[in-house]
Amino acid sequence: MQHIPAAARLTEAASAAGQQGAGNLLRIILVVMILGCVLTAWFLLRGYKRNDD
C-alpha cells in the first residue's frame, strides 16, 4: 500500500469538491419546490374550511 501525505489528500479532496457540479443548487431547488407545494396546498385547502356558525 502506498503512503500518501495528508497534505496531498487534502488538496485532492478540495479539488474533487469543486468538481462535484450542481449538487447544492439542486438541493436548494428541491427544498424550494417542496415548500412551494406545501404553501400552495395550504392556500388552496384553506378555502374548504367549514364555518358551521
N, CA, C and O atoms as CSV, one atom per row, in Angstrom:
chain,resi,resn,atom,element,x,y,z
A,1,MET,N,N,0.835,-1.164,0.000
A,1,MET,CA,C,0.000,0.000,0.000
A,1,MET,C,C,0.889,1.239,0.000
A,1,MET,O,O,1.892,1.303,0.712
A,2,GLN,N,N,0.515,2.194,-0.789
A,2,GLN,CA,C,1.319,3.396,-0.946
A,2,GLN,C,C,0.912,4.442,0.089
A,2,GLN,O,O,-0.273,4.654,0.343
A,3,HIS,N,N,1.917,5.094,0.683
A,3,HIS,CA,C,1.650,6.134,1.669
A,3,HIS,C,C,1.463,7.476,0.963
A,3,HIS,O,O,2.327,7.915,0.204
A,4,ILE,N,N,0.322,8.122,1.224
A,4,ILE,CA,C,0.032,9.429,0.637
A,4,ILE,C,C,0.028,10.450,1.767
A,4,ILE,O,O,-0.698,10.270,2.745
A,5,PRO,N,N,0.812,11.509,1.663
A,5,PRO,CA,C,0.848,12.521,2.723
A,5,PRO,C,C,-0.523,13.185,2.917
A,5,PRO,O,O,-1.336,13.257,1.996
A,6,ALA,N,N,-0.747,13.660,4.131
A,6,ALA,CA,C,-2.036,14.269,4.463
A,6,ALA,C,C,-2.313,15.504,3.614
A,6,ALA,O,O,-3.453,15.743,3.214
A,7,ALA,N,N,-1.277,16.285,3.340
A,7,ALA,CA,C,-1.470,17.495,2.534
A,7,ALA,C,C,-1.939,17.144,1.124
A,7,ALA,O,O,-2.777,17.842,0.553
A,8,ALA,N,N,-1.403,16.072,0.569
A,8,ALA,CA,C,-1.814,15.658,-0.776
A,8,ALA,C,C,-3.259,15.191,-0.772
A,8,ALA,O,O,-4.007,15.457,-1.712
A,9,ARG,N,N,-3.651,14.490,0.294
A,9,ARG,CA,C,-5.050,14.045,0.384
A,9,ARG,C,C,-5.999,15.225,0.506
A,9,ARG,O,O,-7.075,15.217,-0.093
A,10,LEU,N,N,-5.615,16.245,1.277
A,10,LEU,CA,C,-6.469,17.423,1.422
A,10,LEU,C,C,-6.607,18.182,0.109
A,10,LEU,O,O,-7.693,18.646,-0.236
A,11,THR,N,N,-5.501,18.305,-0.621
A,11,THR,CA,C,-5.577,19.013,-1.907
A,11,THR,C,C,-6.436,18.235,-2.891
A,11,THR,O,O,-7.206,18.819,-3.653
A,12,GLU,N,N,-6.301,16.934,-2.869
A,12,GLU,CA,C,-7.118,16.109,-3.768
A,12,GLU,C,C,-8.593,16.210,-3.401
A,12,GLU,O,O,-9.445,16.304,-4.284
A,13,ALA,N,N,-8.900,16.191,-2.114
A,13,ALA,CA,C,-10.294,16.302,-1.671
A,13,ALA,C,C,-10.867,17.673,-2.019
A,13,ALA,O,O,-12.027,17.776,-2.416
A,14,ALA,N,N,-10.068,18.719,-1.873
A,14,ALA,CA,C,-10.534,20.070,-2.188
A,14,ALA,C,C,-10.805,20.221,-3.684
A,14,ALA,O,O,-11.786,20.850,-4.081
A,15,SER,N,N,-9.935,19.645,-4.509
A,15,SER,CA,C,-10.164,19.753,-5.952
A,15,SER,C,C,-11.357,18.900,-6.384
A,15,SER,O,O,-12.073,19.268,-7.315
A,16,ALA,N,N,-11.576,17.778,-5.724
A,16,ALA,CA,C,-12.733,16.938,-6.052
A,16,ALA,C,C,-14.024,17.621,-5.627
A,16,ALA,O,O,-15.042,17.478,-6.303
A,17,ALA,N,N,-14.006,18.364,-4.514
A,17,ALA,CA,C,-15.207,19.054,-4.046
A,17,ALA,C,C,-15.634,20.133,-5.034
A,17,ALA,O,O,-16.828,20.382,-5.205
A,18,GLY,N,N,-14.680,20.764,-5.674
A,18,GLY,CA,C,-15.011,21.790,-6.654
A,18,GLY,C,C,-15.568,21.225,-7.944
A,18,GLY,O,O,-16.189,21.953,-8.719
A,19,GLN,N,N,-15.362,19.961,-8.186
A,19,GLN,CA,C,-15.808,19.335,-9.432
A,19,GLN,C,C,-17.120,18.580,-9.272
A,19,GLN,O,O,-17.517,17.852,-10.182
A,20,GLN,N,N,-17.799,18.733,-8.152
A,20,GLN,CA,C,-18.998,17.932,-7.918
A,20,GLN,C,C,-20.219,18.455,-8.650
A,20,GLN,O,O,-21.227,17.753,-8.723
A,21,GLY,N,N,-20.165,19.638,-9.185
A,21,GLY,CA,C,-21.259,20.104,-10.012
A,21,GLY,C,C,-22.337,20.819,-9.231
A,21,GLY,O,O,-22.059,21.539,-8.272
A,22,ALA,N,N,-23.575,20.611,-9.656
A,22,ALA,CA,C,-24.707,21.394,-9.166
A,22,ALA,C,C,-25.450,20.715,-8.025
A,22,ALA,O,O,-26.668,20.866,-7.923
A,23,GLY,N,N,-24.775,19.988,-7.180
A,23,GLY,CA,C,-25.460,19.277,-6.100
A,23,GLY,C,C,-26.156,20.204,-5.129
A,23,GLY,O,O,-27.314,19.975,-4.778
A,24,ASN,N,N,-25.462,21.261,-4.681
A,24,ASN,CA,C,-26.079,22.191,-3.740
A,24,ASN,C,C,-27.232,22.951,-4.386
A,24,ASN,O,O,-28.260,23.183,-3.749
A,25,LEU,N,N,-27.066,23.335,-5.633
A,25,LEU,CA,C,-28.128,24.046,-6.337
A,25,LEU,C,C,-29.371,23.175,-6.458
A,25,LEU,O,O,-30.487,23.654,-6.260
A,26,LEU,N,N,-29.185,21.907,-6.780
A,26,LEU,CA,C,-30.334,21.014,-6.910
A,26,LEU,C,C,-31.019,20.787,-5.571
A,26,LEU,O,O,-32.243,20.665,-5.515
A,27,ARG,N,N,-30.240,20.730,-4.487
A,27,ARG,CA,C,-30.851,20.593,-3.159
A,27,ARG,C,C,-31.703,21.804,-2.827
A,27,ARG,O,O,-32.811,21.667,-2.308
A,28,ILE,N,N,-31.185,23.001,-3.126
A,28,ILE,CA,C,-31.937,24.230,-2.855
A,28,ILE,C,C,-33.218,24.262,-3.681
A,28,ILE,O,O,-34.281,24.610,-3.167
A,29,ILE,N,N,-33.122,23.903,-4.950
A,29,ILE,CA,C,-34.302,23.888,-5.815
A,29,ILE,C,C,-35.331,22.900,-5.296
A,29,ILE,O,O,-36.527,23.192,-5.304
A,30,LEU,N,N,-34.887,21.740,-4.847
A,30,LEU,CA,C,-35.802,20.729,-4.327
A,30,LEU,C,C,-36.514,21.218,-3.079
A,30,LEU,O,O,-37.724,21.029,-2.946
A,31,VAL,N,N,-35.787,21.843,-2.163
A,31,VAL,CA,C,-36.399,22.358,-0.931
A,31,VAL,C,C,-37.402,23.461,-1.252
A,31,VAL,O,O,-38.486,23.498,-0.671
A,32,VAL,N,N,-37.049,24.360,-2.174
A,32,VAL,CA,C,-37.965,25.439,-2.551
A,32,VAL,C,C,-39.219,24.876,-3.216
A,32,VAL,O,O,-40.320,25.369,-2.971
A,33,MET,N,N,-39.067,23.855,-4.050
A,33,MET,CA,C,-40.230,23.247,-4.690
A,33,MET,C,C,-41.150,22.598,-3.667
A,33,MET,O,O,-42.369,22.740,-3.756
A,34,ILE,N,N,-40.580,21.886,-2.697
A,34,ILE,CA,C,-41.397,21.232,-1.678
A,34,ILE,C,C,-42.132,22.274,-0.836
A,34,ILE,O,O,-43.324,22.128,-0.566
A,35,LEU,N,N,-41.416,23.335,-0.418
A,35,LEU,CA,C,-42.068,24.390,0.348
A,35,LEU,C,C,-43.154,25.082,-0.472
A,35,LEU,O,O,-44.205,25.432,0.065
A,36,GLY,N,N,-42.913,25.278,-1.743
A,36,GLY,CA,C,-43.922,25.879,-2.610
A,36,GLY,C,C,-45.160,25.013,-2.732
A,36,GLY,O,O,-46.280,25.524,-2.728
A,37,CYS,N,N,-44.966,23.699,-2.841
A,37,CYS,CA,C,-46.114,22.787,-2.915
A,37,CYS,C,C,-46.906,22.807,-1.617
A,37,CYS,O,O,-48.137,22.803,-1.640
A,38,VAL,N,N,-46.208,22.829,-0.484
A,38,VAL,CA,C,-46.895,22.863,0.811
A,38,VAL,C,C,-47.688,24.155,0.957
A,38,VAL,O,O,-48.847,24.128,1.371
A,39,LEU,N,N,-47.077,25.278,0.623
A,39,LEU,CA,C,-47.785,26.558,0.739
A,39,LEU,C,C,-48.961,26.650,-0.235
A,39,LEU,O,O,-50.010,27.194,0.109
A,40,THR,N,N,-48.791,26.124,-1.440
A,40,THR,CA,C,-49.887,26.124,-2.403
A,40,THR,C,C,-51.034,25.249,-1.923
A,40,THR,O,O,-52.198,25.634,-2.039
A,41,ALA,N,N,-50.719,24.078,-1.388
A,41,ALA,CA,C,-51.762,23.194,-0.858
A,41,ALA,C,C,-52.477,23.853,0.308
A,41,ALA,O,O,-53.701,23.773,0.408
A,42,TRP,N,N,-51.728,24.505,1.192
A,42,TRP,CA,C,-52.360,25.195,2.325
A,42,TRP,C,C,-53.281,26.306,1.830
A,42,TRP,O,O,-54.394,26.456,2.333
A,43,PHE,N,N,-52.828,27.084,0.852
A,43,PHE,CA,C,-53.620,28.196,0.332
A,43,PHE,C,C,-54.900,27.691,-0.327
A,43,PHE,O,O,-55.969,28.273,-0.140
A,44,LEU,N,N,-54.793,26.604,-1.100
A,44,LEU,CA,C,-55.975,26.086,-1.787
A,44,LEU,C,C,-56.930,25.394,-0.835
A,44,LEU,O,O,-58.146,25.534,-0.959
A,45,LEU,N,N,-56.386,24.649,0.116
A,45,LEU,CA,C,-57.259,23.867,1.011
A,45,LEU,C,C,-57.873,24.698,2.122
A,45,LEU,O,O,-58.846,24.262,2.737
A,46,ARG,N,N,-57.342,25.873,2.399
A,46,ARG,CA,C,-57.930,26.667,3.475
A,46,ARG,C,C,-59.293,27.209,3.078
A,46,ARG,O,O,-60.085,27.580,3.944
A,47,GLY,N,N,-59.575,27.262,1.801
A,47,GLY,CA,C,-60.892,27.697,1.328
A,47,GLY,C,C,-61.969,26.667,1.566
A,47,GLY,O,O,-63.153,26.995,1.492
A,48,TYR,N,N,-61.597,25.427,1.852
A,48,TYR,CA,C,-62.569,24.363,2.089
A,48,TYR,C,C,-62.943,24.229,3.555
A,48,TYR,O,O,-63.704,23.336,3.927
A,49,LYS,N,N,-62.408,25.118,4.393
A,49,LYS,CA,C,-62.728,25.075,5.815
A,49,LYS,C,C,-64.205,25.419,6.005
A,49,LYS,O,O,-64.715,26.367,5.409
A,50,ARG,N,N,-64.884,24.632,6.847
A,50,ARG,CA,C,-66.307,24.879,7.072
A,50,ARG,C,C,-66.485,25.796,8.273
A,50,ARG,O,O,-65.830,25.634,9.302
A,51,ASN,N,N,-67.365,26.743,8.121
A,51,ASN,CA,C,-67.740,27.614,9.235
A,51,ASN,C,C,-69.170,27.297,9.607
A,51,ASN,O,O,-70.100,27.874,9.045
A,52,ASP,N,N,-69.358,26.388,10.545
A,52,ASP,CA,C,-70.696,25.977,10.968
A,52,ASP,C,C,-71.174,26.880,12.100
A,52,ASP,O,O,-71.235,26.461,13.256
A,53,ASP,N,N,-71.507,28.101,11.766
A,53,ASP,CA,C,-71.974,29.034,12.795
A,53,ASP,C,C,-73.469,28.965,12.939
A,53,ASP,O,O,-74.043,29.680,13.760
